[in-house]
Amino acid sequence: MEILARTVHATRRYGPVTALDGVCLEVPAGQLLGLLGPNGAGKTTLLQLLAGLRRPTSGTVELFGGDPRMAARRRRLGCTVQETGLPPTLRVHEIVDFVGGHFANPVPTAQLLDQFALTGLEGRQSGGLSGGQKRRLAVAVAFVGRPDLVLLDEPTTGLDVEARHLLWGAVHHYHQGGGTVVLTSHYLQEVEALAERVVVIDQGRVRADGTIAEVRALVPARRVRLNAPDLPPLAGVESSSRVGDRYELWTTDSDALLRELVDSRVPFRDLEVARASLEEAFLALTSPSTQTLTPTPVEMAR
């Protein structure tokens, strides 16, 4: 499978601050990769290296097999940065036409605006758009050049639910057509809805890399929920909470816990047993107590 972007032991420092610390990452063609991490984890710096906006302090970065700073490489790339800086006096169609003019076969302006629900705003200056409309326009121009790879940094920040789902649909449509996406987001629901691979970054290092199921499996505890009038002390329960008759128990051995429950003859109902959600796994992987993790699913498979 063709690798469109790659970092090899990439480190980026800003004075005494290490934003990225020896990151190795490959982005194969046709994949939708979700980058997760708390604020300051290094996600934006990683995208900037891949886009050729910054160079690594050490290590190497490749885009389409070469230097990301070369214009020939970046013609196949679309990207949206966190901070949108659209010229306020330019009209919507002028912005799309200007960006599209840098590519050999751009998406027609009317078609692109329709895809991102911007039809009817062609003649409006970008300075007069709402925050959500500006964000949709910034994401739209990332796709105008029919790129092979799109880098989206927090693309739905500040959008309402309807607009967020509209963008999800546009990204999904592009991916279904064979496009490759690297997406950062604070919305874990967004990553679960779109991504087929998840990379968790914290303090400049990759903490986990795999499918959503593999990342969730890195947290060994199972969540057991049930309704009961009262529960006796149970072995193997690492933490618990209760609201009314509804209990939530965390354990590393749910089978043993259920056997103990049955043996105790406590009446219970509405039993649920599940692995940690992606959000729970993310919080566990980025907590201070888990900064020295076991190998990621990808590493364990090697």
N, C-alpha and C positions, 0 to 999 in steps of 0.2 A: 504494500500500500504506500502511495506517495506521501511523504512527509512535507507538509506545506510550511511549517514553522518549527523551529527547534532552538532550545537553549541548552548549553552544555556547561554545567558548573558556573552559571551566570551569577555574578555578584555585582551589586550596585550600591555604592556608598555616597552619602551626602555629608561631607565632613566627617564628624565622629559617628554619624548615624548610618547603620547598615540597613538599607531598605530591602535588599534581596541578598540571600546568603547561600551561594552555591546551588542554585536551582537548575535541575535537569528536567526538561519537559519536551515532549514531542506532540505535535498536532497533526494527525493524519487527515488526508483528504476525506471529505464527506462526514466528518464528525461534528457534533454539537457539544462543546465542552463548557461546563459551568465552573467558574472560579469562585470559591467561597473563602471568606476570611473576615475577621473584624476590621474596623477602621485602623489604618496604618499597618496592615499586614504585609503589604507589598504588591497587591493585585494591580493597581494602576501603574506602578513602576514596571511590572512585568509586561503589561500591554504596551507601554511606551517603548520598551526595548524591542518588542516584536515589530512595532510600527516604524522603527528607525528614528523615533523622536529623541531618544537618548541612547547612549552607548554604554555597555557594561564597564565597570571598573576592572573586572577580570572575567575570564571565561569567554565563551563565544555565543553569538546569536545568529541564526540564519532565517531568512525569509525567502521561500521559493528557491532554496539552494544557494543563496548568496547573501550579500550584505544588505540588511534592511534599509540602509540609508541611500541605496541606489534607486534612482527614479524608475528604472526598468522593472525592478522588483515590486515597487509600490503601485504600479499600474494595475496589478491584479488584486489590490487590497482595498477594502472599505473599512472605515472606522468612525466611531462616535466617542468623543471624550466626555468626561463627567461634566465639565464646565462648558456650556454652550456659548460660543462667541459669534453669533450671527450678526453681520453688518445691519444695524437698525434701520438704515434708510433704503436698503435694497428690498425689492418686492419678492414675494415668495417664488414666483416663476423665474425671476432673474437669478436668484441663488441657485435654484435647481439647474437652470440653463448654464450658469457659469461653471459649476462643478462638473456637470455632464460634458461640457466642452473639452475637458481634459482626457476624455476616454474615446476610444474608436467607435464603440457601439453602445451609447448610453440608452437607458430606458427612457422612452418618450415622457416628457414632463407630465402630460395629462394622465398617463397611465400610472406613474409613480405617485402623484398626488392622490389619485383615487385609491390606490392601495393603502395609503396611510391616512385616509379620511381627511384630506386637506383640500378636496375639490371645493371651489367657491372662494378660496382664499388666495388665488393666484396673484391678484393685483394688490394685495395688502402688504404694506411694509412690515418687515419682520419685527420691528420695534413695537408695532401695534398688536402683535399676537399675544395670546395668553401664554402662561408658562407651559401648559400642557401642549399647546400648539407648536411652540418653539421646540419643545423636546421631540415631538413627532417629526418635525421638519429636519432636525439635526440627525435623527435616525434614518429618515428617508434618504438623505443625500449620501449616506454610507452605502446604499444599494444602487445608486444611479448608474454606476459604471459596470454593472453586472460582475461584481468581483468574485474571485474564487474563494477568498477568505475575508470574513468580516470580524472585526474586533469591536465589541460593544461594551463600554464601561458604564455600568449602572444606567442602562437605556431607559428604564421606566421610572426613575426617581421623580417624584412629584406628580405622577399621573394618577388620575382616579381609576377605579376598578375597570370601568368600561374601556378607557383608553389603553390601560395596561393589557387587557385581553386582546384588544385590536392589534397591538404590537406583537404580542405572542403569536397571533395568527400569521402576521407577515413574516416573522422570523421562521416559524414552522414551515410556511410555504416555501421560503428560500431554501431551507435545509432539505425538504422533501425533494426539491429539484436538483439535489446534489451539492448544494453549497455547504461550506465549512464555516463554523461560528465558534468564537471564543467569547464567552459572556460572563461579565461579573455582575453580581447582584446581592443586595441585602435581603431580598425577598426569597426565602427558601422555597416557598410555593412555586415561584417562577422557575427556579432551577429544577425542581421536581417535575414541573410540567413540560420543560423543554429539553433538558440535558440528558444525554445518554452516558456521559462520563462526568465525574465530579473530581475536582482537585481542591483540596482544602489547604490554604496557606495561612501561616501565622508566624509573626516575627521574622518574616523573610524566608521561611523554610516551608517546604512541602510536608504537610503532616499526614495527608492521605491522598490516594490517587486510585480511582477505580469506578465501577458502576455505583449507582445509588445504593443498590443492595449490598455491595461490598463495603462501602463506607459505613452504612448502618451496622453491618456485622462487626465492625471494629469495636463497637461498644457491646461487651458480652452480656450485659444484664438484659433480662426480659421484664416487660411490664405486665403485671397481672392485675386485672380489674374485676371486681365482683361486688355484689350486694350481699350483706350479711348483717344481722342485728349487732353482734359483737364477735370479735376474733380473739382467741387466746394468743399468747406469745408464740411465734412460729420461727423455727430455725431457718437460717439462710436468707432472711429478709434484710436487705441492705438499707432500705429506706421505705417509708410508707407515709400515706396521707389519707385523710378521711373527710368526706363531706356527707353528713347524714348517715345513711346506710351504705354509701358507695365508698369502697376502699380502692386505693391504688398502691400496689406493692411492687418493689423492685427486687429481683433476685437473679443470681447467675445460674440457678438450677430450678427452672419452673416445674419440671416433672416431679422432683422431690417435694417441692412446696405443695403441689396439688395432691400428692399422696398423703401428705401430713394433714391437709385440709379435710380430706375424706375420712381419714382415721380419727380426726377430732370430733366427727359427727356434728360439726357446726352446720346448720342449714345455710346454704348460699345459693345464689342464682345469678343470671346474667354474667356469666364468666367470659372474660376476654383475656387472651394471651397474645402478646405481640412483641416484636423486636423494637428497639429504639427507633423513633422517627428520624428523618434526616436532620431536623432541627435539634433534637436531643443529642444525636451523634455529633453534630457540629459544635454544640456547646461543650460537650465532653472533650472533644479533640482539641479545642482551643482554650481550655481552662488551664490555669497555671500549674495544676497538679499533673498534667499530661503532656508536658513539654518534651519528655523523653519517651516517645511512643515505640511500640513494637513495629516491625516493618509493615508497610502499606500492602494492600492486596496485590498490587502489581509486583512489588518486590518479593512477596512470598511465593509468587508463581514462578519466579526465575530460578 
